Amino acid sequence: MNSKNKTLYSFIPFLGIITLISFWVFKATKPFNTETYFVLGLVILIIGISLYFKITSYKSEKAGLTAEDEFSKRVKEKSAAKAFNWSIYMWLFIIFLVDMEPRNKITIGLGIIGMGLIFFLNWLYLSKVGISDENKD
């Protein structure tokens, strides 16, 4: 399988997620409350950010460039590492300050969405500021 087809096939999960969210919104029997609109907005935001990355890599491949250069890969690695560290503190904050009940699924969902947003903010910061050379003495 060549890389262009592989990139095109990577858009299929987005179509599935958008279809499921649309189905959920249109089949909901109760009117949404504020929390539901907030979570739905965050989910759509994360899907949009992910779709932006996929479209950018597809355009790069279509232009004959590599999908990700060395700097982009390094920024993603650093962002993921920082996001993991910050998300641990976020989960500690959630566990200590939010009354956790087994029925409260929204808290876990918000935590996972928060981890994605923390990764994006780290990526945005590191892509603008750059990465210091860790091999200096």
C-alpha atoms as a printed R data frame, in Angstrom:
    type eleno elety resid chain resno       x      y      z
1   ATOM     1    CA   MET     A     1   0.000  0.000  0.000
2   ATOM     2    CA   ASN     A     2   1.506  3.317 -1.005
3   ATOM     3    CA   SER     A     3   1.652  6.254  1.383
4   ATOM     4    CA   LYS     A     4  -1.050  8.321 -0.380
5   ATOM     5    CA   ASN     A     5  -3.621  5.560  0.050
6   ATOM     6    CA   LYS     A     6  -2.495  5.060  3.637
7   ATOM     7    CA   THR     A     7  -3.064  8.751  4.361
8   ATOM     8    CA   LEU     A     8  -6.473  8.672  2.702
9   ATOM     9    CA   TYR     A     9  -7.467  5.611  4.727
10  ATOM    10    CA   SER     A    10  -6.483  7.432  7.928
11  ATOM    11    CA   PHE     A    11  -9.456  9.782  7.379
12  ATOM    12    CA   ILE     A    12 -11.929  6.895  7.844
13  ATOM    13    CA   PRO     A    13 -11.910  7.025 11.694
14  ATOM    14    CA   PHE     A    14 -12.830 10.724 11.524
15  ATOM    15    CA   LEU     A    15 -15.839  9.930  9.378
16  ATOM    16    CA   GLY     A    16 -16.884  7.233 11.855
17  ATOM    17    CA   ILE     A    17 -16.533  9.518 14.864
18  ATOM    18    CA   ILE     A    18 -18.430 12.350 13.190
19  ATOM    19    CA   THR     A    19 -21.175  9.903 12.161
20  ATOM    20    CA   LEU     A    20 -21.499  8.548 15.714
21  ATOM    21    CA   ILE     A    21 -21.630 12.023 17.256
22  ATOM    22    CA   SER     A    22 -24.238 13.141 14.718
23  ATOM    23    CA   PHE     A    23 -26.311 10.025 15.419
24  ATOM    24    CA   TRP     A    24 -26.075 10.649 19.173
25  ATOM    25    CA   VAL     A    25 -27.102 14.313 18.836
26  ATOM    26    CA   PHE     A    26 -30.090 13.600 16.577
27  ATOM    27    CA   LYS     A    27 -31.318 10.585 18.556
28  ATOM    28    CA   ALA     A    28 -31.104 12.253 21.985
29  ATOM    29    CA   THR     A    29 -34.520 12.241 23.638
30  ATOM    30    CA   LYS     A    30 -33.788 14.718 26.416
31  ATOM    31    CA   PRO     A    31 -32.716 18.301 25.828
32  ATOM    32    CA   PHE     A    32 -29.014 18.848 26.442
33  ATOM    33    CA   ASN     A    33 -27.808 20.573 29.565
34  ATOM    34    CA   THR     A    34 -24.819 22.908 29.831
35  ATOM    35    CA   GLU     A    35 -22.345 20.107 30.610
36  ATOM    36    CA   THR     A    36 -23.384 18.184 27.519
37  ATOM    37    CA   TYR     A    37 -22.904 21.196 25.266
38  ATOM    38    CA   PHE     A    38 -19.509 21.836 26.859
39  ATOM    39    CA   VAL     A    39 -18.337 18.250 26.335
40  ATOM    40    CA   LEU     A    40 -19.723 18.177 22.796
41  ATOM    41    CA   GLY     A    41 -17.849 21.390 22.014
42  ATOM    42    CA   LEU     A    42 -14.595 20.006 23.400
43  ATOM    43    CA   VAL     A    43 -14.982 16.782 21.412
44  ATOM    44    CA   ILE     A    44 -15.619 18.739 18.212
45  ATOM    45    CA   LEU     A    45 -12.588 20.937 18.984
46  ATOM    46    CA   ILE     A    46 -10.301 17.927 19.399
47  ATOM    47    CA   ILE     A    47 -11.658 16.326 16.224
48  ATOM    48    CA   GLY     A    48 -11.009 19.595 14.389
49  ATOM    49    CA   ILE     A    49  -7.426 19.792 15.661
50  ATOM    50    CA   SER     A    50  -6.756 16.182 14.674
51  ATOM    51    CA   LEU     A    51  -8.325 16.723 11.276
52  ATOM    52    CA   TYR     A    52  -6.094 19.767 10.776
53  ATOM    53    CA   PHE     A    53  -2.989 17.634 11.390
54  ATOM    54    CA   LYS     A    54  -4.213 14.952  8.960
55  ATOM    55    CA   ILE     A    55  -5.027 17.465  6.229
56  ATOM    56    CA   THR     A    56  -1.629 19.134  6.656
57  ATOM    57    CA   SER     A    57   0.215 15.827  6.323
58  ATOM    58    CA   TYR     A    58  -1.921 14.859  3.325
59  ATOM    59    CA   LYS     A    59  -1.106 18.159  1.570
60  ATOM    60    CA   SER     A    60   2.586 17.644  2.305
61  ATOM    61    CA   GLU     A    61   2.541 14.147  0.829
62  ATOM    62    CA   LYS     A    62   0.586 15.357 -2.182
63  ATOM    63    CA   ALA     A    63   3.229 18.033 -2.798
64  ATOM    64    CA   GLY     A    64   5.944 15.362 -2.742
65  ATOM    65    CA   LEU     A    65   7.305 16.232  0.704
66  ATOM    66    CA   THR     A    66   7.546 13.956  3.690
67  ATOM    67    CA   ALA     A    67   4.462 13.961  5.880
68  ATOM    68    CA   GLU     A    68   6.497 14.886  8.950
69  ATOM    69    CA   ASP     A    69   9.958 16.335  9.109
70  ATOM    70    CA   GLU     A    70  12.400 15.791 11.955
71  ATOM    71    CA   PHE     A    71  11.398 18.969 13.799
72  ATOM    72    CA   SER     A    72   7.685 18.071 13.669
73  ATOM    73    CA   LYS     A    73   8.370 14.611 15.063
74  ATOM    74    CA   ARG     A    74  10.519 16.044 17.848
75  ATOM    75    CA   VAL     A    75   7.871 18.639 18.749
76  ATOM    76    CA   LYS     A    76   5.225 15.897 18.959
77  ATOM    77    CA   GLU     A    77   7.475 13.759 21.183
78  ATOM    78    CA   LYS     A    78   8.206 16.654 23.541
79  ATOM    79    CA   SER     A    79   4.543 17.717 23.591
80  ATOM    80    CA   ALA     A    80   3.418 14.192 24.408
81  ATOM    81    CA   ALA     A    81   5.968 13.898 27.216
82  ATOM    82    CA   LYS     A    82   4.961 17.230 28.754
83  ATOM    83    CA   ALA     A    83   1.252 16.494 28.278
84  ATOM    84    CA   PHE     A    84   1.647 13.192 30.112
85  ATOM    85    CA   ASN     A    85   3.358 14.885 33.047
86  ATOM    86    CA   TRP     A    86   0.778 17.669 33.262
87  ATOM    87    CA   SER     A    87  -2.127 15.266 32.867
88  ATOM    88    CA   ILE     A    88  -0.969 13.357 35.951
89  ATOM    89    CA   TYR     A    89  -1.332 16.564 37.982
90  ATOM    90    CA   MET     A    90  -4.688 17.228 36.337
91  ATOM    91    CA   TRP     A    91  -5.965 13.783 37.377
92  ATOM    92    CA   LEU     A    92  -4.745 14.362 40.953
93  ATOM    93    CA   PHE     A    93  -6.658 17.643 40.967
94  ATOM    94    CA   ILE     A    94  -9.806 15.923 39.649
95  ATOM    95    CA   ILE     A    95  -9.590 13.036 42.127
96  ATOM    96    CA   PHE     A    96  -9.080 15.276 45.166
97  ATOM    97    CA   LEU     A    97 -11.546 18.036 44.344
98  ATOM    98    CA   VAL     A    98 -14.351 16.281 42.454
99  ATOM    99    CA   ASP     A    99 -16.695 13.887 44.191
100 ATOM   100    CA   MET     A   100 -16.068 10.671 42.227
101 ATOM   101    CA   GLU     A   101 -18.980  8.280 41.950
102 ATOM   102    CA   PRO     A   102 -19.074  5.236 39.672
103 ATOM   103    CA   ARG     A   103 -22.093  6.723 37.913
104 ATOM   104    CA   ASN     A   104 -20.256  9.949 37.101
105 ATOM   105    CA   LYS     A   105 -18.868  9.162 33.647
106 ATOM   106    CA   ILE     A   106 -18.617 12.784 32.600
107 ATOM   107    CA   THR     A   107 -15.630 13.370 34.883
108 ATOM   108    CA   ILE     A   108 -13.551 10.677 33.235
109 ATOM   109    CA   GLY     A   109 -14.545 11.926 29.784
110 ATOM   110    CA   LEU     A   110 -13.552 15.472 30.659
111 ATOM   111    CA   GLY     A   111 -10.240 14.194 31.979
112 ATOM   112    CA   ILE     A   112  -9.459 12.411 28.748
113 ATOM   113    CA   ILE     A   113 -10.485 15.449 26.695
114 ATOM   114    CA   GLY     A   114  -8.329 17.589 28.989
115 ATOM   115    CA   MET     A   115  -5.334 15.380 28.267
116 ATOM   116    CA   GLY     A   116  -5.834 15.968 24.541
117 ATOM   117    CA   LEU     A   117  -6.081 19.720 25.029
118 ATOM   118    CA   ILE     A   118  -2.952 19.771 27.194
119 ATOM   119    CA   PHE     A   119  -1.081 17.924 24.434
120 ATOM   120    CA   PHE     A   120  -2.295 20.442 21.848
121 ATOM   121    CA   LEU     A   121  -1.263 23.438 23.965
122 ATOM   122    CA   ASN     A   122   2.197 21.927 24.529
123 ATOM   123    CA   TRP     A   123   2.532 21.223 20.809
124 ATOM   124    CA   LEU     A   124   1.485 24.774 19.955
125 ATOM   125    CA   TYR     A   125   3.954 26.255 22.433
126 ATOM   126    CA   LEU     A   126   6.900 24.085 21.356
127 ATOM   127    CA   SER     A   127   6.238 24.601 17.662
128 ATOM   128    CA   LYS     A   128   6.327 28.387 18.136
129 ATOM   129    CA   VAL     A   129   9.191 28.626 20.653
130 ATOM   130    CA   GLY     A   130  11.296 25.683 19.474
131 ATOM   131    CA   ILE     A   131  13.164 22.978 21.344
132 ATOM   132    CA   SER     A   132  16.411 23.590 23.158
133 ATOM   133    CA   ASP     A   133  19.368 21.454 22.140
134 ATOM   134    CA   GLU     A   134  19.602 18.751 24.799
135 ATOM   135    CA   ASN     A   135  23.043 17.590 23.637
136 ATOM   136    CA   LYS     A   136  24.838 20.756 24.794
137 ATOM   137    CA   ASP     A   137  27.257 20.389 27.657
